[in-house]
Amino acid sequence: MNKSDVKILLVDDEPDIIEIVGYNLKNEGYQVFTATNGQEAIKVAKKNTPHLILLDIMMPEMDGIEACEKIRKIKSLENVIIAFLTARGEDYSQVAGFDAGADDYITKPIKPKVLVSKIRSLLRRLKTEKESEKTFKIGDIVIDRDEYVVFKAGKKITLPRKEFELFSLLTSKPSKVFKREVILDTVWGNEVVVGGRTIDVHIRKLREKIGDHHFKTVKGVGYKFVLEDTD
């Protein structure tokens, strides 16, 4: 996908942020749409279906957390990448942001060049998703990337977003060992602050739902997906 095809929605009630960040994004070649509060952001997002939303938290009428939650419930926007761009750096604010469905959390102030670099990193996920097949079959498992649904031996298994993305990554190259840092970068974003146990917890849940023998731990390295138990 060309940069000129990528649509970014910038949501902030500070005119300076809209002007400076918007200028740098347009200068990179992206299409930029703007909104000054959560309610307006939802309307603009519905109309333009952006690939990425940069969302402030503290805004009038509807804050960013509520807006993010509502956007995640809109079918046409369920796969949009959402990153908070905010001056709120407290741990509880970051936790609330991720719980609301954000893919990343960026703290202001931030230099424009660094922000653009982070955005490029986020958009690499979009490229991977667009280039991948929408439905992927491996053994008796079918992965529907459009519906975020897995079928195992014909039985439907619904996975939360992050579990699905982790499962989709591991099954993209069976038997390949994915390092923990690669998993964090791909599924959670390389700037996301998550505990070291986050991957382990998600793997445990996948083992319970898909089958323990499909997931192998490579101690000190990461995880891999296998079709058959080779132990």
Salt bridges, closest charged atoms under 4 A:
ASP12 OD2 - LYS108 NZ 2.87
GLU14 OE2 - LYS108 NZ 3.98
GLU28 OE1 - LYS3 NZ 2.82
GLU28 OE1 - ARG120 NH2 3.18
ASP56 OD1 - LYS108 NZ 3.93
GLU66 OE2 - LYS70 NZ 3.98
GLU78 OE2 - LYS75 NZ 3.44
GLU90 OE1 - ARG88 NE 3.09
ASP103 OD2 - ARG72 NH2 2.81
ASP103 OD1 - ARG125 NH1 3.86
ASP103 OD1 - ARG161 NH2 3.61
ASP103 OD1 - LYS162 NZ 3.50
ASP140 OD2 - LYS152 NZ 3.60
ASP146 OD1 - LYS134 NZ 3.96
GLU147 OE1 - LYS75 NZ 3.22
GLU163 OE1 - LYS209 NZ 2.87
GLU165 OE2 - ARG161 NE 3.28
GLU165 OE1 - LYS162 NZ 3.49
GLU191 OE1 - LYS118 NZ 3.14
ASP200 OD1 - ARG180 NH1 2.98
ASP200 OD2 - ARG197 NH1 3.51
GLU208 OE2 - ARG204 NH1 3.30
ASP212 OD1 - ARG207 NE 3.43
ASP229 OD1 - LYS216 NZ 3.01
ASP231 OD2 - LYS216 NZ 3.15
